Amino acid sequence: MKKEYEEGDIKIIIDLDKCTGARECVTACPVEIFELEDGKAVCKNLGECIECCACVSSCPNEAVEHSSC
């Protein structure tokens, strides 16, 4: 199952089947828009995203997709 987060031109998709809760996106994001809920990544405050793509490159399971990356 995929969870989509969208605000303005930014869209982040988290594949919950691939997400293992490794927290790499949480750690890598410089503006702290990710957190874990029930062992899965969720995107909070998407409007703060600076489109750096650290979340995509840091995920060991390729569970994060970003419209800018």
N, C-alpha and C positions, 0 to 999 in steps of 0.2 A: 504494500500500500504506500502511496506517495502523498505527502502533505505539501501543499503549495502555500507560499506566503507571497503576497504581491502588494506593492505600494508604488504608485507612480510608474516609472519605467523599469523598476527593479522587481525581479521575480526570483525567489529562491525555492527550490524543490528539494525536500528531504525524503529519500527513499527509506521508509521505516523498516522495510524488510532487510535492507543492507546495513542499516545503522546498528552498531553493537554497543553504543554508549562509550566509545573510547575517549570522548571529551577533547579530541584534538581540535575540533572546530571551536569549541569553547575557549581553549587555550590560545589558539592562533588568532582569533578575531581581535583586532586592536580596539574596536569600539564596543566590544562585549554584547553583541546582539544575540548570542546563542546561550542556551542553558540546557540542562537535562531535566526531563520530566518522565518519570516512570522508566528510566534507563534509556531514553531516546532523546536525540537532539530536537530542540524546538527553537524557532526564531522569534525573538522578542525585539521590539523597537526597530523594525525594518527600516524606518525612516532615517536611522542613524548610520546605515550602511554606507561605506565609502568606496565600495566596489573594488576592493583590493584583491579579491579572489583567494585570500588566505584560507578560507573555509574549504574551498574546493580542493586546493592543493594539499591541505593537511589531512584530509580524511583518508585513513588507510583502507577503507572499504568502498570508496567512490560513491558514497551515499548522498553527497551534496552537489546539486546543480545550481548554477547561478547564471542569470541572463547576460551578465557582462563578461563571462569567462569563456 
